[in-house]
Amino acid sequence: QKEVEQDPGPLSVPEGAIVSLNCTYSNSAFQYFMWYRQYSRKGPELLMYTYSSGNKEDGRFTAQVDKSSKYISLFIRDSQPSDSATYLCAPDNNDMRFGAGTRLTVKP
Amino acid sequence: DAGVTQSPTHLIKTRGQHVTLRCSPISGHKSVSWYQQVLGQGPQFIFQYYEKEERGRGNFPDRFSARQFPNYSSELNVNALLLGDSALYLCASSLLGTGISEQYFGPGTRLTVT
């Protein structure tokens, strides 16, 4: 079993839709949970991170962690074409274990 | 301020050759990590260096090696290249070597092995 599982998509939504991106992980020792966004031909950039379970909101983005089920979610409200990118989840325990990434396309 | 820089941007090598990739971290950052990203997959951790010492190593063969210099720049070396080494090699720098220190990624070096 991979340490981080993420549906690679691709996911295509109309502009303004609510997007839900999800990951599962297997190692209960993971403490920090991060979401990175990667545009084509660019390096990943950190979007958000959370520690432990619960929700964290930043503008149109909400990160949610459920440690009991080892499930991580990223919600994007009022999605925009500029949100079109690959989203990578990364539970962290001192070294980075990225998911495969979900490719998102938001159509105008 | 300049972000993380990597050189070269693209590289084509043949099987069996050796390659050196370079990374300059953000000024003030003391930790550099290297990742391999194969098309359609997430980055895979190769090495982390902090204050010129190896802090972590991923599941890569000994053909992969790295070092960090006194100015905190870093090199990734790959010997005896295989076709499967074709990938985007990403360098990331962070202020600290552990915990939740945010990593800043460079644009990567795209290596093609023929």
Interface residues (C-beta under 8 A of the other chain):
Chain A: V4 Q6 P8 Y32 R41 K42 G43 P44 E45 L46 Y49 Y51 L88 A90 D92 N94 D95 M96 R97 F98 G99 A100 G101
Chain B: V4 S33 Y35 G40 Q41 G42 P43 Q44 F45 Q48 G56 G58 L90 A92 T98 G99 I100 E102 Q103 Y104 F105 G106 P107 G108
